[in-house]
Amino acid sequence: MTAEATMDEGPVATEDTGSSLEAAARSTVKYYAAWSFGAGLVAIPVVEMMLVVGVQVQMLRKLSDIYGVKFSEHVVRNVLMALLGGLAAESIGAGIALPLARSIPGIGSLIGLLIMPAFAVASTCAVGEVFVQHFEKGGTFLDFKPSSIKDKFSRAYDAARAAARA
């Protein structure tokens, strides 16, 4: 397995065995989680969320290539909105907390720089995790049911947040 230098390419699988597919997929999730961290550093709230979703769309495009799943950007964006909608309360809270945190003299800027990137990485890792599991079981975007995996997604998100804190 090799890693390309651009976001468009991402990590590439070179073997077809199931374990190498999963390894390539997990490497891809890590790769795009790093890109989402960068997208989360943008200081414009609506723009940073659009960038994070764009990174996640690209990650899912790459995962679909790895698993040979037909990709539809329209379907993927709808699935992402359904998944991330469950995190809406937290992202709205972050949207309110971020300007307040940035206003604290001294450490405010540092706190502000960590809130959105942490959310971006955790949500990207959670999206990647649920799709890797889904694709490993032979699933596609068309048979993916966000409502049936909300709890699994929430647990993956919480685990990613906890890992980011450690």
DRENDO-1510 file (C-alpha; in Angstrom, 1 decimal, always signed):
<recs>
REC; n; res; u; v; w
REC; 1; MET; +0.0; +0.0; +0.0 .
REC; 2; THR; +1.3; +3.4; -0.9 .
REC; 3; ALA; +0.2; +6.9; +0.1 .
REC; 4; GLU; -0.2; +9.7; -2.5 .
REC; 5; ALA; +0.7; +13.3; -1.7 .
REC; 6; THR; -2.5; +14.9; -2.7 .
REC; 7; MET; -6.0; +14.9; -1.1 .
REC; 8; ASP; -7.6; +13.8; -4.4 .
REC; 9; GLU; -5.5; +10.6; -4.5 .
REC; 10; GLY; -5.3; +9.6; -0.9 .
REC; 11; PRO; -4.0; +6.2; +0.1 .
REC; 12; VAL; -4.2; +3.5; -2.5 .
REC; 13; ALA; -4.7; -0.3; -2.0 .
REC; 14; THR; -2.4; -2.5; -4.1 .
REC; 15; GLU; -3.8; -6.0; -3.1 .
REC; 16; ASP; -7.2; -7.4; -3.3 .
REC; 17; THR; -7.5; -9.6; -0.1 .
REC; 18; GLY; -10.1; -8.7; +2.5 .
REC; 19; SER; -7.6; -7.8; +5.2 .
REC; 20; SER; -5.6; -5.5; +2.8 .
REC; 21; LEU; -8.9; -3.8; +1.8 .
REC; 22; GLU; -9.7; -3.1; +5.4 .
REC; 23; ALA; -6.1; -1.9; +6.1 .
REC; 24; ALA; -6.3; +0.4; +3.1 .
REC; 25; ALA; -9.7; +1.6; +4.2 .
REC; 26; ARG; -8.5; +2.4; +7.8 .
REC; 27; SER; -5.4; +4.1; +6.4 .
REC; 28; THR; -7.7; +6.2; +4.2 .
REC; 29; VAL; -9.9; +7.2; +7.2 .
REC; 30; LYS; -6.8; +8.3; +9.1 .
REC; 31; TYR; -5.6; +10.3; +6.0 .
REC; 32; TYR; -8.8; +12.1; +5.6 .
REC; 33; ALA; -9.2; +12.7; +9.4 .
REC; 34; ALA; -5.9; +14.7; +9.1 .
REC; 35; TRP; -7.4; +16.7; +6.2 .
REC; 36; SER; -10.6; +17.3; +8.3 .
REC; 37; PHE; -8.4; +18.7; +11.1 .
REC; 38; GLY; -7.0; +21.2; +8.7 .
REC; 39; ALA; -10.5; +22.1; +7.4 .
REC; 40; GLY; -11.6; +22.6; +11.1 .
REC; 41; LEU; -8.9; +25.2; +11.6 .
REC; 42; VAL; -10.6; +27.6; +9.2 .
REC; 43; ALA; -12.0; +30.4; +11.3 .
REC; 44; ILE; -15.3; +30.9; +9.4 .
REC; 45; PRO; -17.9; +28.6; +11.0 .
REC; 46; VAL; -20.1; +27.8; +8.0 .
REC; 47; VAL; -17.1; +27.5; +5.7 .
REC; 48; GLU; -15.3; +25.2; +8.0 .
REC; 49; MET; -18.3; +22.8; +8.2 .
REC; 50; MET; -18.6; +22.9; +4.4 .
REC; 51; LEU; -15.0; +22.0; +4.1 .
REC; 52; VAL; -15.3; +19.2; +6.6 .
REC; 53; VAL; -18.2; +17.7; +4.8 .
REC; 54; GLY; -16.3; +18.0; +1.5 .
REC; 55; VAL; -13.4; +16.1; +3.1 .
REC; 56; GLN; -15.8; +13.4; +4.2 .
REC; 57; VAL; -17.3; +13.1; +0.7 .
REC; 58; GLN; -13.8; +12.6; -0.7 .
REC; 59; MET; -13.1; +10.0; +2.0 .
REC; 60; LEU; -16.2; +8.1; +1.1 .
REC; 61; ARG; -15.4; +8.4; -2.6 .
REC; 62; LYS; -12.0; +6.8; -1.9 .
REC; 63; LEU; -13.5; +4.1; +0.3 .
REC; 64; SER; -16.0; +3.3; -2.4 .
REC; 65; ASP; -13.0; +2.9; -4.8 .
REC; 66; ILE; -11.3; +0.6; -2.4 .
REC; 67; TYR; -14.3; -1.6; -1.9 .
REC; 68; GLY; -15.6; -1.4; -5.5 .
REC; 69; VAL; -18.9; +0.3; -4.4 .
REC; 70; LYS; -20.7; +2.5; -6.9 .
REC; 71; PHE; -20.3; +6.2; -5.7 .
REC; 72; SER; -23.0; +8.8; -6.0 .
REC; 73; GLU; -22.1; +12.2; -4.6 .
REC; 74; HIS; -25.8; +13.1; -4.2 .
REC; 75; VAL; -26.6; +10.0; -2.2 .
REC; 76; VAL; -23.4; +10.4; -0.2 .
REC; 77; ARG; -24.2; +14.0; +0.8 .
REC; 78; ASN; -27.7; +12.9; +1.9 .
REC; 79; VAL; -26.3; +10.1; +3.9 .
REC; 80; LEU; -23.7; +12.4; +5.5 .
REC; 81; MET; -26.4; +15.0; +6.4 .
REC; 82; ALA; -28.5; +12.3; +8.0 .
REC; 83; LEU; -25.6; +11.0; +10.0 .
REC; 84; LEU; -24.2; +14.4; +11.0 .
REC; 85; GLY; -27.7; +15.6; +11.8 .
REC; 86; GLY; -27.5; +13.5; +15.0 .
REC; 87; LEU; -24.5; +15.6; +16.0 .
REC; 88; ALA; -26.4; +18.9; +15.2 .
REC; 89; ALA; -26.9; +19.8; +18.8 .
REC; 90; GLU; -23.2; +19.5; +19.5 .
REC; 91; SER; -22.2; +21.4; +16.4 .
REC; 92; ILE; -24.6; +24.2; +17.2 .
REC; 93; GLY; -23.2; +24.2; +20.8 .
REC; 94; ALA; -19.7; +24.4; +19.3 .
REC; 95; GLY; -20.9; +27.2; +17.0 .
REC; 96; ILE; -22.1; +29.2; +20.1 .
REC; 97; ALA; -19.2; +28.1; +22.3 .
REC; 98; LEU; -16.5; +28.9; +19.8 .
REC; 99; PRO; -17.0; +32.6; +19.6 .
REC; 100; LEU; -17.4; +32.8; +23.4 .
REC; 101; ALA; -14.2; +30.7; +23.9 .
REC; 102; ARG; -12.3; +32.9; +21.5 .
REC; 103; SER; -13.2; +36.0; +23.5 .
REC; 104; ILE; -11.4; +34.8; +26.6 .
REC; 105; PRO; -8.2; +36.8; +26.9 .
REC; 106; GLY; -5.0; +34.7; +26.6 .
REC; 107; ILE; -6.2; +31.2; +26.2 .
REC; 108; GLY; -9.3; +32.0; +24.1 .
REC; 109; SER; -7.6; +31.7; +20.8 .
REC; 110; LEU; -6.1; +28.3; +21.7 .
REC; 111; ILE; -9.4; +26.9; +22.9 .
REC; 112; GLY; -11.1; +28.2; +19.8 .
REC; 113; LEU; -8.5; +26.5; +17.6 .
REC; 114; LEU; -9.1; +23.2; +19.2 .
REC; 115; ILE; -12.9; +23.0; +19.3 .
REC; 116; MET; -13.8; +22.7; +15.6 .
REC; 117; PRO; -10.8; +20.6; +14.5 .
REC; 118; ALA; -11.6; +18.1; +17.3 .
REC; 119; PHE; -15.2; +17.9; +16.1 .
REC; 120; ALA; -14.0; +17.6; +12.5 .
REC; 121; VAL; -11.6; +14.7; +13.2 .
REC; 122; ALA; -14.1; +12.9; +15.5 .
REC; 123; SER; -16.9; +13.1; +13.0 .
REC; 124; THR; -14.7; +12.1; +10.1 .
REC; 125; CYS; -13.3; +9.1; +12.0 .
REC; 126; ALA; -16.9; +8.1; +13.0 .
REC; 127; VAL; -18.2; +8.4; +9.4 .
REC; 128; GLY; -15.2; +6.4; +8.2 .
REC; 129; GLU; -15.6; +3.7; +10.8 .
REC; 130; VAL; -19.3; +3.0; +10.1 .
REC; 131; PHE; -18.7; +2.9; +6.4 .
REC; 132; VAL; -15.7; +0.6; +6.7 .
REC; 133; GLN; -17.8; -1.8; +8.7 .
REC; 134; HIS; -20.7; -1.4; +6.3 .
REC; 135; PHE; -18.6; -2.0; +3.2 .
REC; 136; GLU; -16.8; -4.9; +4.9 .
REC; 137; LYS; -20.2; -6.6; +5.2 .
REC; 138; GLY; -20.8; -6.1; +1.5 .
REC; 139; GLY; -23.0; -3.0; +1.9 .
REC; 140; THR; -23.4; -0.2; -0.6 .
REC; 141; PHE; -24.5; +3.5; -0.3 .
REC; 142; LEU; -28.0; +2.5; -1.5 .
REC; 143; ASP; -28.6; +0.0; +1.3 .
REC; 144; PHE; -27.0; +2.2; +4.0 .
REC; 145; LYS; -29.7; +3.2; +6.5 .
REC; 146; PRO; -28.5; +6.0; +8.8 .
REC; 147; SER; -31.4; +5.6; +11.1 .
REC; 148; SER; -30.5; +2.0; +11.9 .
REC; 149; ILE; -26.9; +2.8; +12.8 .
REC; 150; LYS; -27.3; +6.0; +14.8 .
REC; 151; ASP; -26.2; +4.3; +18.0 .
REC; 152; LYS; -23.2; +2.7; +16.3 .
REC; 153; PHE; -22.3; +6.1; +14.8 .
REC; 154; SER; -22.7; +7.9; +18.1 .
REC; 155; ARG; -20.4; +5.3; +19.8 .
REC; 156; ALA; -17.8; +5.6; +17.1 .
REC; 157; TYR; -18.0; +9.4; +17.4 .
REC; 158; ASP; -17.6; +9.3; +21.2 .
REC; 159; ALA; -14.7; +6.9; +20.9 .
REC; 160; ALA; -13.0; +9.2; +18.3 .
REC; 161; ARG; -13.5; +12.2; +20.6 .
REC; 162; ALA; -12.0; +10.2; +23.6 .
REC; 163; ALA; -9.0; +9.2; +21.5 .
REC; 164; ALA; -8.5; +12.8; +20.4 .
REC; 165; ARG; -8.4; +13.9; +24.0 .
REC; 166; ALA; -5.9; +11.3; +25.0 .
</recs>
